[in-house]
Amino acid sequence: MNTMEIDKTFIADTYKRFPVEFEKGKGSYLYDGDGFKYVDMSAGIAVNTFGLCDDEWTAAVTKQLGLLAHTSNLFYSEPDAMLAKMICEKTGMRRVFFSNSGAEANECAIKTARKWARLRYGDDSHATIVTLRGGFHGRTVTTLTATAQDELHEDFGPFTPGFVYADPDDPEDLKNVVAENNCCAIMFETIQGEGGVHVLSKEYVDVIRSLCEKGSLLMIVDEVQTGNGRTGSLYSYMNYGLNPDIFTTAKGLGGGLPIGATVFGTKTADVLTPGSHGSTFGGNPVVCAGALNILSRLDDEALKYVRETGAYIRSELAEAPGVEEVTGMGLMIGVKTAKPAAEVAAACLENGCAVLTAKDRLRLLPALNIPRKAVEDALDIIKDAIDPEAE
Ligand SMILES: *Cc1c(COP(=O)(O)O)cnc(C)c1O
């Protein structure tokens, strides 16, 4: 049996995979077993921040791998301490809890918000958290409950109590939901990634801010996809001038290895105490050594490149035949096409460009340092696949 057959026989059938098996990659290019070359506009779903097999990241990871791969959280370790320090210094936040995925980072944020409310009210009367329809926060039962998308909920009830949903385009709905429930937090993405690269308006985010500023609601920003330079700011809440009480991140922070981080501001920094949360692999030295390399390189120059490259791609696509709308910020780009997005994605892959979809849109999440040549290669293929007139 070949890989595809073995996979189909032995791996749980949860993924609709593209019919391609990549063998290796370098920078923004992937290669299959026949040596066919693909431009990578997916970066492993916003994970490979500086591309595939990036030399500096690989060196940082392999160096730590040769020193010490894992000790557990019963002992101190330099890479995770240094990574937490760097995250706090770059954001003004106070403390970090490390885990292994976005779902876990959000699970920790939810636990922290609940404990914060319990310390404040003495009971669980204010345990409810508001999330936004179309958002995505993970696949565990609780983060799935936080994910207000009916099609993902089917088959998996009963759900964790304590979540209420608001419309991401209707500030009045959000105000009503907050007024009608005893809530402790609003949790949201500034750009709903899985939800179709839907950018929250400044006006809407200002309503979230003012509701939180009244003091009894924590602001939790899910930066799992939008974080780590993706939108052209280090974290996307910075585009809106927010000061979250908690933000979570994962995907691109590790640059290719699994990590989750829940980052606490002043109000929440001391809520978790010994024994209240934990993770066997969280803060793993190898993963943190790689993340430290990634974060240290996300400087002003790198972020400027993200903004410029993203603006260029968006302007090129906005004028292409067959494009109905282009959304997103930086190198998190959604494209509504006249042709079905799945069809366009399949055609792109066939012609040597790996792209993603989200809802009814094409989604582009290239490496943040994608060279201009790779951008041009990708745009040629994508425009061709989108064009309703092209053969
Ligand atoms: C991917 C994603 C998650 C879940 O991350 P996992 O690492 O798959 O658990 C949560 N929130 C957002 C916004 C995401 O994009």
Ligand as a Chemical Component Dictionary entry (heavy atoms), coordinates in Angstrom:
data_LIG
# 
_chem_comp.id                   LIG 
_chem_comp.type                 NON-POLYMER 
_chem_comp.pdbx_formal_charge   0 
_chem_comp.three_letter_code    LIG 
# 
loop_
_chem_comp_atom.comp_id 
_chem_comp_atom.atom_id 
_chem_comp_atom.alt_atom_id 
_chem_comp_atom.type_symbol 
_chem_comp_atom.charge 
_chem_comp_atom.model_Cartn_x 
_chem_comp_atom.model_Cartn_y 
_chem_comp_atom.model_Cartn_z 
_chem_comp_atom.pdbx_ordinal 
LIG C1 C1 C 0 -6.455 26.858 15.052 1  
LIG C2 C2 C 0 -7.190 27.678 16.042 2  
LIG C3 C3 C 0 -7.491 27.192 17.328 3  
LIG C4 C4 C 0 -7.205 25.766 17.734 4  
LIG O1 O1 O 0 -5.841 25.504 17.747 5  
LIG P1 P1 P 0 -5.329 23.974 17.865 6  
LIG O2 O2 O 0 -3.844 24.133 17.986 7  
LIG O3 O3 O 0 -5.760 23.284 16.618 8  
LIG O4 O4 O 0 -5.961 23.407 19.068 9  
LIG C5 C5 C 0 -8.100 28.039 18.227 10 
LIG N1 N1 N 0 -8.403 29.304 17.899 11 
LIG C6 C6 C 0 -8.128 29.813 16.674 12 
LIG C7 C7 C 0 -8.487 31.235 16.375 13 
LIG C8 C8 C 0 -7.528 29.017 15.700 14 
LIG O5 O5 O 0 -7.304 29.517 14.488 15 
# 
loop_
_chem_comp_bond.comp_id 
_chem_comp_bond.atom_id_1 
_chem_comp_bond.atom_id_2 
_chem_comp_bond.value_order 
_chem_comp_bond.pdbx_ordinal 
LIG C1 C2 SING 1  
LIG C2 C3 SING 2  
LIG C2 C8 DOUB 3  
LIG C3 C4 SING 4  
LIG C3 C5 DOUB 5  
LIG C4 O1 SING 6  
LIG O1 P1 SING 7  
LIG P1 O2 DOUB 8  
LIG P1 O3 SING 9  
LIG P1 O4 SING 10 
LIG C5 N1 SING 11 
LIG N1 C6 DOUB 12 
LIG C6 C7 SING 13 
LIG C6 C8 SING 14 
LIG C8 O5 SING 15 
# 
